[in-house]
Amino acid sequence: MTTFQQQLKSRFAALGLIVILVLASLLLRLWSMQVLSGESYAAQAKNNRIREISLDAPRGRILDRNGKELVTNRATLAVSVDPANDDVRKLIIEAQSADKTDDPTRADLERVFGGVAELLGMTPAEVFEKVSDSRVEALRPRVVAIDVPLDVISQLSERQQEFPGVRIDEVAVREYPYGSLGAHVIGYTGEISEKQMAASDPTAGYELGDIVGKAGVESQYENVLQGDKGRRLIEVNASGKPQRIIDEQPAVPGRDIKLTIDIEVQKVAEQALADAIAEAHRQNFRNAEAGAAVVVDVKTGEILAMASAPTYDPATFLGGISQAEWTKLTDKASEYPLNNRAVMAAYPPASTFKAVTGLAGLQSGITYSGKTYSCAGKWVEMGKQWPKWCWNHSGHGTISFDGGIEESCDTVFYEIGYEFYKRKKEELQSFSRTFGLGSDTGVDLPGEVSGRIPDAAWKKAFNENYPEYQTWLPGDTVNMAIGQGDLLVTPLQMATTYAGIANRGVVMTPHVLKDVLGSDGKVARSYEPAILADSGVSAENLAIMRNALVRVTTQGTGAGAFRGFGVTVAGKTGTAQVYGKDDYAWFCAFAPAQSPKYAVAVVVEQGGHGGSVTAPAARNILAKLLGQKITTVHTTDNSR
Amino acid sequence: MRRVEKTLGKQVRDSVNVPIMLFTIALLAYGTVMVSSATAGMTGGSGLLKRHVLGVVVGLVPLVVAWAIDYKKLKHWTGPLLTLFAFLLVSPRIPGLGTTAKGATSWLQVFGVRLFQPSEPAKLVFIVIMAALIAEYEGRIDKPRDAVRLLGYLGMAIALILLQPDLGTGLVFVAIAFTMLLVGGMKGRYFAVLGLVAVVGIVGILGIDSTLDRIVGHDVALKDYQKDRLLVFIDPGRDPAGAGYNLAQSKIAIGSGGISGTGLKSGTQSNLHFLPERHTDFIFAVLGEELGFTGALLLLGLYLALLISSLAIAASSRDLYGALIVAGVMGMWLFQILENIGMTVGMMPITGIPLPFMSFGSSSMVTNLGGVGLLLSVWSRRYGT
């Protein structure tokens, strides 16, 4: 073999080696990808082609006790902007960057949103505000406007390329046939917040962007109303075009619910409350703007009407509320219209509490029907340096216990309170609690506050950092006896307390849910009435109190408001002193006095006197319930 | 030699190389199965499959012709072949003859009918020419002047290719030249120079091209997509929806195939169109997805057998010229296998180079079968003087 042939042979060997090396390196790479990482790639391939689409379940309707639709659903065309669109995404990123100089300019917004904004009658900045809302998941299309007129829709879809990221979808939204009526009970809906999402049961399957109840019954019975979302697995091709349905689980619609509310009574209650505020203005209480009215069925605890002023329109929240509107609704200057004052606000009950103090006195033997007291206007039993005044500074003279209720004489109740103080057993407090005061009523509405029954332990803890204010003093019990001091109650608590007095001393748990309906429209589940508290007051003492309360509306502080009313009403006026504010007007009652059906409580913040402002409101609410004539009553009341 | 005593039967038996023919047939069958699977869900898929089979049949013509021609005679045709070579590479640029597809003017078209990509058969012409040139040095290329002359021919060829412009095919020519020069006895240091020139060349071309683009204001010479492909290779996350998309989808397809694959026609990456160019440049991704590592192993095994059989033919050649031709054909196949499979798994930049015997496309099929013909021509004349 020649040297050349040997050389050639080694070159062939080198070439063979290169062949083997090249093929081996490819094989090694394929081994790593297919054998070692095969599963991860398989998962990626699956992600590529499988899309899960959630099918929204129609939300359940909300009906009043007679089956009238308070909240229903309707389909509407919504204009949304997809933040995944390149132009839109760029603006969002710029706006979110910390560097303020990066913020999109007006010209940028005009370029991207100018067209759609003009058609929708919005400004580009308003459109962008909805799009850049960071409360919503980054990639979900944002609803910019709902109820868009058809001609606008057709323009948007015909000239789609002129509107970056704009999409048109049919969405279901809530409809409120009665407008803002009952807004505080019903509540409103909105997109689930990240906080709600985190707090929700993971098995409930909420996704960001889902519409959920945010307040009222919508929130309280969210799990009943919401229904179960359906799921559809589809296979898509590379351009995202669905090829076939792999699996489908249909949505289960939410259940309809029937409330205890009677929308006709609700209408009257809201009107009466508004009239009471107007009446307060007429009586020169210019700061009166807010209040609440509640009606409960004394035997079942059913809430027939619950009004809170100022109110709001739940439809404002449809399609996403704007920042400006939200600010307005949560601003102090507008008196927080979203708050349901019937359960979320606690006030001193003032003289309406005298019914409780009176019953406590009767039960404990401190007082009795016909016991006489002497009212000189000024009361100095606790010492001359601690004088207390009756609202009637010239004094009621000799007055009976029953007359003390009728005329709302403070002196009578100072005496009773002072007696309770001297017995040192906090009996007034424990008696108040037997009516459920000082704790949640357990009403099926969110945000309830429990009010406060002040006692020595509370005072000590409350003034932890002020040792000189920690001691429980005689004045504390005396103030509490007339419903002032540190005592706080919600309007609902006062309604249930009066319902308890009417219902043989038994307080039923107040509630707004009557029935949950099945898919066949028939009642699937009903709210079972439950006893909240049993005061154990004797029938005899209850009768004494009932008679005294009837005297209030026939000849006492509430007589003006109930003149000519065809049904006997047992009620009590109240005028609460609140530091730095005008007096709060109260009226609590139940009727008919002899066979009670309904209890009502009305309060108007800074409205002045109960007898002249809130008692006429209660009269009209009861009139509606008891088939009496609704009239406008102007009367006067100077009592507290 | 007792040539006169040879019977015709023996002559035929001598000219048949069983391994090469066997492996070629196996690869063609494998390729047909894969093209059939890849085109199954396409509109006009069966038409594509027919065209693929037609390409195989048409490819038998150059195979038989090359086999029949005594390759030694080609040595004396260098002049006409050079003219043919130049014509083939320039033809797409001739108005009325050329046409542009996917950014490259690389098709020959007559009366509006697309015929073939002339750069494909040009590869074989290049091999024959280079073999003649290298053979002159009788297995020793140690003078710088000689090396420069040979590399000059290569440079000219590449310059013509870049006119189209087709970067991938240019690289095939470099690979062909490399293997031939290796067998032709070029000194090691010239290879180093060749490598250096290649790297500097690519960087330089990219740089000059970008500068030119900026001066002229639009794409000249290299297209932006070609530059993108190179850059995406360096950083696949660069633009997942654009140039990197193909690579990402191809890797998902191959990787998801696992050991045994999803089965023919059942690859979701392929059938739901996530894979681009799935019957042509990315046919291997379909194979990887549907037949898995097992299928890939079979394919690489067939290629190994084909190349080793080719090497045996080179070794059997009675002269250096024949060995060089075989080396050129091997270099062409080996590089195309490396580049095509390599790009589908992210080892190589994405270029439009078909996978030998597997990809749909008549031009490359005809060329590869012509290459087989050249091998058989060398083999059948191994006993000659």
Chai-1 contact restraints between the chains, C-beta under 6 A:
chainA,res_idxA,chainB,res_idxB,connection_type,confidence,min_distance_angstrom,max_distance_angstrom,comment,restraint_id
A,F4,B,G139,contact,1.0,0.0,6.0,A-B,restraint_1
A,R11,B,L182,contact,1.0,0.0,6.0,A-B,restraint_2
A,R11,B,V183,contact,1.0,0.0,6.0,A-B,restraint_3
A,F12,B,L311,contact,1.0,0.0,6.0,A-B,restraint_4
A,F12,B,A315,contact,1.0,0.0,6.0,A-B,restraint_5
A,G16,B,L311,contact,1.0,0.0,6.0,A-B,restraint_6
A,V19,B,L307,contact,1.0,0.0,6.0,A-B,restraint_7
A,V19,B,L334,contact,1.0,0.0,6.0,A-B,restraint_8
A,V22,B,L334,contact,1.0,0.0,6.0,A-B,restraint_9
A,V22,B,L338,contact,1.0,0.0,6.0,A-B,restraint_10
A,L23,B,L300,contact,1.0,0.0,6.0,A-B,restraint_11
A,L23,B,L304,contact,1.0,0.0,6.0,A-B,restraint_12
A,L26,B,I341,contact,1.0,0.0,6.0,A-B,restraint_13
A,L27,B,L300,contact,1.0,0.0,6.0,A-B,restraint_14
A,R29,B,V345,contact,1.0,0.0,6.0,A-B,restraint_15
A,R29,B,M347,contact,1.0,0.0,6.0,A-B,restraint_16
A,L30,B,A296,contact,1.0,0.0,6.0,A-B,restraint_17
A,M33,B,I254,contact,1.0,0.0,6.0,A-B,restraint_18
A,M33,B,G255,contact,1.0,0.0,6.0,A-B,restraint_19
A,Q34,B,G257,contact,1.0,0.0,6.0,A-B,restraint_20
A,Q34,B,G258,contact,1.0,0.0,6.0,A-B,restraint_21
A,Q34,B,G292,contact,1.0,0.0,6.0,A-B,restraint_22
A,Q34,B,F293,contact,1.0,0.0,6.0,A-B,restraint_23
A,V35,B,I259,contact,1.0,0.0,6.0,A-B,restraint_24
A,V35,B,F293,contact,1.0,0.0,6.0,A-B,restraint_25
A,S37,B,G255,contact,1.0,0.0,6.0,A-B,restraint_26
A,G38,B,G255,contact,1.0,0.0,6.0,A-B,restraint_27
A,G38,B,G258,contact,1.0,0.0,6.0,A-B,restraint_28
A,Y41,B,I252,contact,1.0,0.0,6.0,A-B,restraint_29
A,Y41,B,G255,contact,1.0,0.0,6.0,A-B,restraint_30
A,Y41,B,S256,contact,1.0,0.0,6.0,A-B,restraint_31
A,A42,B,S256,contact,1.0,0.0,6.0,A-B,restraint_32
A,Q44,B,I252,contact,1.0,0.0,6.0,A-B,restraint_33
A,A45,B,I252,contact,1.0,0.0,6.0,A-B,restraint_34
A,A45,B,S256,contact,1.0,0.0,6.0,A-B,restraint_35
A,A45,B,T268,contact,1.0,0.0,6.0,A-B,restraint_36
A,A45,B,Q269,contact,1.0,0.0,6.0,A-B,restraint_37
A,N48,B,F274,contact,1.0,0.0,6.0,A-B,restraint_38
A,R49,B,T268,contact,1.0,0.0,6.0,A-B,restraint_39
A,R49,B,L272,contact,1.0,0.0,6.0,A-B,restraint_40
A,N237,B,L272,contact,1.0,0.0,6.0,A-B,restraint_41
A,N237,B,H273,contact,1.0,0.0,6.0,A-B,restraint_42
A,A238,B,H273,contact,1.0,0.0,6.0,A-B,restraint_43
A,A238,B,F274,contact,1.0,0.0,6.0,A-B,restraint_44
